[in-house]
Amino acid sequence: MTQSSPSATRCARRVQKFDIRVELDSHVALHAKGDFVSVSIASDVSYADIVAAHARIESGIIRTSCQESAALSELCGATIFCKTEYLQRTGSFKERGARNALLLLDPATRKRGVIAASAGNHALALAYHGRELGIPITVVMPKGAPLVKQTRCHAFGAKVLLHGQNIAEAKVKADEIATAEKLTYIHGFNDAAIIAGAGSIGLEIIEQVKNLDAIVVPVGGAGLIAGLAIAVKEKNPRVKVIGVEPERCPSLHNAMQAGQPVDAWHGATLADGLAVPQVGDRAFALARERVDEVVTVREEHIALAILRILELEKGVVEGAGAVGLAAFLAGKLNSLHGKRVAIVLCGGNIDPMMLTRVIERGVVLDERMAQFTAVISDRPGGLAELAATIAQVGASVKQIEHDRAFGGADVSTVMVKCTLEVRDGDHLSQLRAALVAKGIRIISESRPLED
């Protein structure tokens, strides 16, 4: 964030003893043995850096709203305000840091171009603002990156490469390319300029919501929560900053317990934008003394949160953007009942096919869709009696399958697998009772697998 200093030059000389290439621009990039570490010349990102970043990027990003949601407030038992970062042009808060970092590059670096490893949102932000600023962008994505994000990066003019099974493996490839082609690497969550840009969200929330008690923030690499916490604690130390992570990748939670960044990868998560195996060292150093609490959420609560935001807010968010609400649904934030709370809806780039699956999964978890196997008479009228009983209760048939071959010994009966839409769990119980009263035996029910 600051200019080169004598101490930075001394640092460069020291690391050159170990055959490490050093670039001194707005940050220092150290490349060693395929790994990448972005190290600011200054040891911290300051509140002044965040204010400056906000002014720098203001004309190129959307100042998103942070309005009260009556529906979510009733659902959560708190007064909920939604910071709608998913409405940025590329669908996530990542634009703030990306634009700030690109604007800080000198002309020669801009001409050569930049590179990043990203699962999607950081790549999209760099691609869009690189095009706007005339800076060539190369992004390396894991092979499993959402197709919608790959396609949009191409559309914005970025060079897109697929490598590895996760962000760590993609980063190794990006580092190799950066060295070979003399590109500047912009780290998605540990770069000082990225953290400062993300921190501008905190400035806006404090201005937009009066008498705020807490801000709930999604956590992946911890760059967002680090920058936001710096801004918020400077403006109003009373406001709690609470991080939320998927239970399958609790990077900051584990780092807080260990006192340092540690590997936390447990498996793929619906919140793919938060699937960072290890938080950034700078991001962690900035966040650890400012973040009040970190909680984790299970996959089923993330799915339900996406569904709730779609139904109640008419908004489409990805898993990462829904974890704040998921923490309320999971009962992890009961201490905030009755409080004024802002939730950062950080991104909305969910693959359409994945959204379809998430909606179906959420409806099942919500007990609004049921599937069971029943035994009915295989004589004329058997199926009609089943359908009539379902209709009388007010349930809706989505699908029915006959199974004669694998039924019981009684050839006068047939098994039918029914998929139905109901209002809620109580409605489903009414249906069960009605079927039993008609002598229709339910022999099994399908339930969602535990996370």
PyMOL commands that set and color helices and strands:
alter all, ss='L'
color gray80, all
select helices_A, chain A and resi 6-16+47-60+70-76+85-87+94-103+107-112+121-133+147-155+167-181+192-208+223-235+251-258+272-274+281-287+299-313+319-329+334-336+352-365+382-393+425-437
alter helices_A, ss='H'
color red, helices_A
select strands_A, chain A and resi 21-24+28-32+35-39+66-69+79-83+114-117+137-141+159-162+184-185+214-218+240-246+293-297+340-344+369-377+396-403+413-421+441-446
alter strands_A, ss='S'
color yellow, strands_A
deselect
rebuild
show_as cartoon
